[in-house]
Amino acid sequence: MTALGLASPLELLTELKRRVRALQQLQFQVVEVVAALDQQGAAQTLGYKDLVEVFKHVLHWDPKVSRRRLAQARALCPTVTPSGATVDPVLPLAAAAMAAGTLSEEHVEVVAEAMAELPAVAEVHLVEYAQQHEPRSAKAFCKELAYRLDQDGPAPADPEPVRPRNVVRRQWKGGRYQLFADVDAETGAKLDALIDPLAKPEPSDPRHAPEREGDAFCEVVGLALRADQHRITGGERVQLTVTLAYDELRAGIGAALLDNGEHLPMNQVRKIACDSGVIPMLLGSRSQVHDVGRKTRTINVGLRRVLVARDRGCTFPGCTRPPHHCEAHHVRHWSDGGETTLANLALLCRRHHDLVHRSDWQVEMVSGVPVFRPPAYVDPRRIPRRNPIHAVA
């Protein structure tokens, strides 16, 4: 039996982390060589149009891989001007992190894409987050940071030609009905709220997500035909959670946050409020929702609404799951005497709910907000973490 076969799971994880870090350091060294070839004009010297063709022949790289590595080289490596002066990398902090083995190529790609639209001071925040989370989560963090840095949006430009507000294209083809829709954020959020509960996979469900969502859409159409006075779900309209400041609602400025993470212009929010039941929720100075106290294990509708308003989605660090994909978790377990109150509840998606119950991740409440302490094999110092993606701005 090999040495790895005799190692414990924790020893194997430690060795895997060491090797992945070494691999990422090696990937940076590859990028450095690519940068040198690019700056020397090696493709032209060898008689090629560009390095993509060179790498296709010499390294058997797919063109997509070659273009990605060239983009990384131009962002992470210093350049030399015709006069001989050295110019620092476009992304010096990302370059240093990848050279140290703490960022992967996928992370760098996410950071580079975001920094194309952000000021240089944002790089330190993006790199710090990317070092602790997977690329998908880092991408969501970049999107939220971009919004916080420019909540007013781009400067007004010349009026563009008016385009249809909502567009739907329908056609029959080969005995099938094909549908394309381009609609506003409000309508999209309503459709998500209808489809998501119906598209959840059943045990041993062989369907992939697109097929489940297609079946759910067909079911929604059937429900609409059967619904009384065009109202769905037992004669009541689908509920949306919209979080915003009361003063901004009155003034008609800024934007509100839907529970799927999208921002909704205030004029649309005010329109919704004209024809909706409004449930006000009082937030504290740190945006924590005040406790409404519950004595039973069951999370009733009112308490869940307050929980959604506070957490806005899965509270596990780096998770992007919205509230309707989440379950309420008792921080102090019910069986251990934990109460069903806001101060003892946190939203978790099913995957992270299972993880918290089955692993050494620990949850605690700090100033009314869930924080997570990772196992020692993830972080030897076990520094508590929060999920800033759903945090109130």
C-alpha positions as MATLAB code, in Angstrom:
seq = 'MTALGLASPLELLTELKRRVRALQQLQFQVVEVVAALDQQGAAQTLGYKDLVEVFKHVLHWDPKVSRRRLAQARALCPTVTPSGATVDPVLPLAAAAMAAGTLSEEHVEVVAEAMAELPAVAEVHLVEYAQQHEPRSAKAFCKELAYRLDQDGPAPADPEPVRPRNVVRRQWKGGRYQLFADVDAETGAKLDALIDPLAKPEPSDPRHAPEREGDAFCEVVGLALRADQHRITGGERVQLTVTLAYDELRAGIGAALLDNGEHLPMNQVRKIACDSGVIPMLLGSRSQVHDVGRKTRTINVGLRRVLVARDRGCTFPGCTRPPHHCEAHHVRHWSDGGETTLANLALLCRRHHDLVHRSDWQVEMVSGVPVFRPPAYVDPRRIPRRNPIHAVA';
ca = [
       0.000    0.000    0.000;
       1.290    3.504   -0.866;
       1.975    6.193    1.697;
      -1.188    8.006    0.585;
      -3.199    4.855    1.195;
      -2.023    4.797    4.813;
      -2.766    8.484    5.451;
      -5.842    9.753    7.310;
      -8.442   11.965    5.556;
      -7.075   15.081    7.268;
      -3.505   14.199    6.249;
      -4.662   13.661    2.670;
      -6.446   17.023    2.642;
      -3.312   18.745    3.925;
      -1.221   17.094    1.226;
      -3.781   17.968   -1.448;
      -3.759   21.626   -0.393;
       0.038   21.659   -0.566;
       0.065   20.161   -4.048;
      -2.682   22.433   -5.362;
      -0.763   25.443   -4.080;
       2.383   24.188   -5.820;
       0.361   23.610   -9.005;
      -0.981   27.167   -8.935;
       2.544   28.495   -8.440;
       3.626   26.477  -11.457;
       0.695   27.854  -13.465;
       1.935   31.373  -12.723;
       5.390   30.426  -13.931;
       3.780   29.205  -17.175;
       2.016   32.565  -17.491;
       5.368   34.342  -17.029;
       6.864   32.398  -19.960;
       3.798   33.169  -22.091;
       4.238   36.874  -21.248;
       7.904   36.795  -22.270;
       7.031   35.145  -25.607;
       4.308   37.713  -26.203;
       6.509   40.718  -25.409;
       9.353   39.453  -27.605;
       7.048   39.030  -30.602;
       7.960   35.353  -30.777;
       5.048   34.475  -33.075;
       6.252   36.827  -35.794;
       9.839   35.672  -35.358;
       8.688   32.086  -35.922;
       6.559   33.058  -38.914;
       3.154   32.707  -37.230;
       0.252   35.137  -37.194;
      -0.062   34.958  -33.417;
       0.875   32.877  -30.403;
      -2.479   31.096  -30.431;
      -1.375   29.254  -33.542;
       2.080   28.627  -32.085;
       0.627   27.041  -28.959;
      -1.803   24.963  -31.010;
       1.091   23.337  -32.806;
       3.718   23.206  -30.086;
       1.613   22.546  -26.976;
      -1.644   21.244  -28.508;
      -3.576   23.865  -26.537;
      -7.144   24.674  -27.479;
      -7.381   28.276  -28.815;
      -9.651   29.178  -25.908;
      -6.972   28.085  -23.414;
      -4.283   30.006  -25.310;
      -6.314   33.214  -25.374;
      -7.047   32.907  -21.652;
      -3.360   32.457  -20.792;
      -2.382   35.387  -23.017;
      -4.956   37.593  -21.295;
      -3.614   36.511  -17.906;
      -0.039   37.206  -19.001;
      -0.932   40.751  -20.082;
      -2.711   41.419  -16.788;
      -0.307   39.745  -14.343;
       3.179   40.359  -15.734;
       5.206   43.576  -16.050;
       5.898   44.932  -19.523;
       8.849   46.767  -21.043;
       8.337   49.864  -23.188;
      10.353   50.496  -26.405;
      12.533   52.874  -24.369;
      13.402   50.082  -21.923;
      11.251   51.262  -19.009;
       9.439   48.614  -16.954;
       5.693   49.020  -16.410;
       4.080   47.311  -13.433;
       1.381   44.640  -13.984;
      -2.194   45.748  -14.473;
      -3.214   43.511  -11.538;
      -0.204   43.441   -9.174;
      -2.062   41.977   -6.174;
      -3.620   39.176   -8.192;
      -0.187   38.469   -9.691;
       1.396   38.219   -6.244;
      -1.388   35.926   -4.999;
      -1.107   33.572   -7.961;
       2.696   33.538   -7.667;
       2.251   32.501   -4.029;
      -0.162   29.744   -5.079;
      -3.270   31.176   -3.368;
      -5.213   32.020   -6.550;
      -6.132   29.707   -9.424;
      -6.380   30.605  -13.101;
     -10.177   30.640  -12.785;
     -10.012   33.113   -9.882;
      -7.683   35.393  -11.826;
     -10.065   35.368  -14.780;
     -12.940   36.506  -12.534;
     -10.845   39.263  -10.916;
      -9.546   40.511  -14.286;
     -13.034   40.685  -15.759;
     -14.346   42.652  -12.766;
     -11.371   45.028  -12.586;
     -12.006   46.107  -16.194;
     -14.948   48.115  -14.800;
     -13.657   48.942  -11.296;
     -11.090   51.399   -9.859;
      -7.655   50.084   -8.884;
      -8.454   50.353   -5.158;
     -11.035   47.570   -5.545;
      -8.396   44.951   -6.384;
      -7.363   44.371   -2.780;
     -10.971   43.516   -1.817;
     -11.521   41.229   -4.799;
      -8.274   39.323   -4.284;
      -8.868   38.943   -0.547;
     -12.339   37.501   -1.169;
     -11.190   35.281   -4.054;
      -8.513   33.703   -1.842;
     -11.236   32.416    0.488;
     -13.991   31.362   -1.939;
     -14.603   29.508   -5.194;
     -14.695   31.467   -8.507;
     -18.492   31.435   -8.792;
     -18.883   33.069   -5.400;
     -16.095   35.548   -6.206;
     -17.968   36.556   -9.351;
     -21.105   37.303   -7.333;
     -19.027   39.338   -4.861;
     -17.527   41.349   -7.740;
     -21.005   42.142   -9.035;
     -22.181   43.339   -5.618;
     -19.030   45.407   -5.042;
     -19.425   47.080   -8.437;
     -22.972   48.093   -7.520;
     -21.950   49.470   -4.115;
     -19.181   51.568   -5.643;
     -21.510   53.044   -8.264;
     -25.102   52.932   -7.026;
     -26.075   55.852   -9.256;
     -25.062   53.910  -12.366;
     -23.188   55.312  -15.360;
     -23.346   58.978  -16.264;
     -26.345   59.930  -18.441;
     -25.606   59.478  -22.129;
     -27.381   60.556  -25.264;
     -30.865   59.045  -25.463;
     -30.866   55.682  -27.160;
     -33.562   54.517  -29.529;
     -36.585   53.291  -27.624;
     -36.730   49.499  -27.592;
     -39.721   47.338  -26.684;
     -39.999   47.001  -22.921;
     -40.939   43.336  -23.021;
     -40.297   41.007  -25.955;
     -41.562   37.465  -26.493;
     -40.887   35.386  -29.603;
     -42.919   32.238  -30.234;
     -42.872   29.697  -33.008;
     -43.848   26.133  -33.782;
     -41.049   23.967  -35.141;
     -40.953   20.213  -35.701;
     -44.023   19.649  -33.581;
     -42.541   21.625  -30.684;
     -43.317   25.106  -29.401;
     -40.225   27.330  -29.038;
     -40.287   30.375  -26.799;
     -37.863   33.247  -26.176;
     -38.557   36.038  -23.687;
     -36.754   39.279  -22.803;
     -38.720   40.891  -19.985;
     -38.162   43.377  -17.151;
     -36.642   42.400  -13.799;
     -39.960   42.546  -11.949;
     -41.621   40.040  -14.293;
     -38.521   37.825  -14.266;
     -38.521   37.692  -10.461;
     -42.212   36.758  -10.443;
     -41.597   33.952  -12.942;
     -38.659   32.681  -10.846;
     -40.904   32.640   -7.770;
     -43.422   30.500   -9.671;
     -41.013   28.065  -11.343;
     -38.412   27.453   -8.605;
     -40.668   25.580   -6.125;
     -42.013   23.366   -8.929;
     -38.538   22.635  -10.347;
     -36.997   21.191   -7.189;
     -35.579   17.699   -7.856;
     -37.393   14.753   -6.346;
     -35.451   11.858   -4.758;
     -33.654    9.917   -7.520;
     -34.897   12.456  -10.085;
     -33.105   11.642  -13.392;
     -33.945   15.006  -15.011;
     -31.321   17.727  -15.410;
     -32.126   21.275  -14.266;
     -33.229   22.610  -17.709;
     -35.684   19.720  -18.094;
     -37.076   20.197  -14.554;
     -37.526   23.919  -15.202;
     -39.207   23.200  -18.553;
     -41.671   20.844  -16.867;
     -42.244   23.448  -14.129;
     -42.966   26.129  -16.735;
     -45.550   23.867  -18.380;
     -47.119   23.300  -14.967;
     -47.294   27.063  -14.350;
     -49.152   27.486  -17.651;
     -51.654   24.849  -16.549;
     -52.094   26.501  -13.158;
     -52.727   29.856  -14.823;
     -55.479   28.343  -16.964;
     -57.122   26.747  -13.922;
     -56.662   29.642  -11.498;
     -59.631   31.716  -10.410;
     -59.460   35.284  -11.779;
     -55.845   34.754  -12.935;
     -54.573   34.347   -9.384;
     -52.133   31.544   -8.705;
     -51.442   29.461   -5.571;
     -54.781   29.114   -3.816;
     -56.234   32.374   -5.128;
     -53.378   34.501   -3.799;
     -50.651   36.251   -5.742;
     -47.054   35.074   -5.628;
     -45.074   36.923   -2.960;
     -41.881   38.864   -3.629;
     -39.514   40.164   -0.965;
     -38.216   43.660   -1.730;
     -35.742   45.274    0.696;
     -35.244   49.049    0.673;
     -34.974   52.127    2.873;
     -38.334   53.721    3.708;
     -37.040   57.253    3.070;
     -35.827   56.235   -0.392;
     -39.229   54.720   -1.178;
     -40.939   57.983   -0.224;
     -38.476   60.058   -2.235;
     -38.558   57.704   -5.219;
     -34.755   57.497   -5.474;
     -32.186   54.684   -5.464;
     -33.012   51.019   -5.979;
     -34.414   48.121   -3.984;
     -33.017   44.601   -3.676;
     -35.006   41.554   -4.762;
     -34.374   38.324   -2.863;
     -32.619   36.884   -5.954;
     -29.891   39.546   -5.662;
     -31.082   41.720   -8.559;
     -31.671   45.455   -8.089;
     -35.059   46.920   -8.986;
     -35.470   50.631   -9.899;
     -37.495   52.571   -7.340;
     -40.187   53.563   -9.828;
     -41.033   49.892  -10.339;
     -41.037   49.317   -6.573;
     -43.507   52.157   -6.074;
     -45.742   50.646   -8.768;
     -45.665   47.262   -7.020;
     -46.572   48.917   -3.713;
     -49.699   50.426   -5.283;
     -51.215   46.963   -5.835;
     -49.644   44.839   -3.115;
     -50.001   44.012    0.519;
     -47.061   45.745    2.245;
     -45.577   44.079    5.330;
     -43.253   46.563    7.096;
     -40.256   45.204    9.035;
     -38.227   47.284   11.470;
     -34.445   47.051   11.028;
     -31.921   47.952   13.739;
     -28.947   50.283   13.273;
     -26.881   47.366   11.921;
     -29.736   46.277    9.625;
     -30.624   43.316   11.845;
     -34.376   42.624   12.059;
     -35.800   42.906   15.567;
     -36.808   39.621   17.213;
     -40.482   38.673   17.016;
     -40.195   35.628   19.309;
     -41.545   32.176   18.535;
     -41.963   29.283   20.947;
     -42.505   26.373   18.542;
     -40.152   24.454   16.313;
     -42.225   25.142   13.199;
     -41.171   28.267   11.291;
     -44.451   29.981   10.492;
     -44.983   32.292    7.525;
     -44.512   35.532    9.473;
     -41.254   34.453   11.099;
     -39.856   33.180    7.796;
     -40.612   36.523    6.137;
     -38.620   38.311    8.822;
     -35.796   35.747    8.506;
     -35.670   36.280    4.727;
     -35.596   40.057    5.196;
     -32.570   39.738    7.470;
     -30.512   37.032    5.722;
     -31.549   37.543    2.061;
     -30.292   34.091    1.136;
     -28.022   31.310    2.349;
     -25.803   32.712    5.099;
     -22.952   30.237    4.552;
     -19.764   32.094    3.485;
     -19.625   32.531   -0.274;
     -23.003   30.932   -1.073;
     -25.197   32.720   -3.637;
     -28.421   30.728   -3.146;
     -31.535   32.979   -2.815;
     -34.069   32.648    0.040;
     -36.504   30.380   -1.818;
     -33.722   27.758   -2.070;
     -33.081   27.879    1.687;
     -34.246   26.224    4.891;
     -34.327   27.677    8.402;
     -31.557   26.273   10.614;
     -31.649   26.360   14.419;
     -28.215   27.667   15.487;
     -28.697   26.015   18.869;
     -30.455   22.777   17.957;
     -34.075   22.368   18.975;
     -33.217   19.095   20.696;
     -30.657   20.973   22.823;
     -33.202   23.517   24.035;
     -32.804   26.037   21.223;
     -35.802   28.313   20.687;
     -37.568   29.078   17.422;
     -36.789   32.794   17.489;
     -35.029   35.035   15.020;
     -32.008   35.212   17.324;
     -31.557   31.440   16.957;
     -32.286   30.986   13.231;
     -30.258   31.257   10.027;
     -31.136   30.624    6.388;
     -29.091   27.814    4.794;
     -29.453   26.135    1.417;
     -29.949   22.397    1.562;
     -26.309   21.583    0.716;
     -24.865   23.860    3.407;
     -27.579   22.867    5.899;
     -26.409   19.261    5.564;
     -22.767   20.383    5.812;
     -23.326   22.264    9.071;
     -25.045   19.243   10.609;
     -22.495   16.680    9.408;
     -19.141   18.470    9.610;
     -17.033   20.541   12.004;
     -18.329   23.880   10.696;
     -19.827   25.802   13.633;
     -22.490   28.531   13.507;
     -22.968   31.272   16.065;
     -24.869   34.549   16.231;
     -22.853   37.770   16.588;
     -24.769   41.077   16.867;
     -27.836   39.363   15.461;
     -26.043   38.002   12.379;
     -24.955   34.382   11.679;
     -21.182   33.808   11.509;
     -19.383   30.567   10.683;
     -16.247   29.126   12.231;
     -14.482   26.770    9.768;
     -12.848   23.459   10.729;
      -9.115   23.520   11.463;
      -8.323   21.698    8.214;
      -9.874   24.616    6.275;
      -8.320   27.348    8.423;
      -5.964   26.368   11.289;
      -6.835   29.648   13.077;
     -10.592   29.021   12.670;
     -11.296   32.704   12.089;
     -15.095   33.358   11.964;
     -16.519   34.166    8.519;
     -19.682   35.860    7.242;
     -21.345   35.887    3.840;
     -21.012   39.470    2.499;
     -22.867   38.717   -0.741;
     -26.294   39.016    0.874;
     -25.236   41.665    3.436;
     -27.289   44.848    3.659;
     -25.427   47.709    1.959;
];
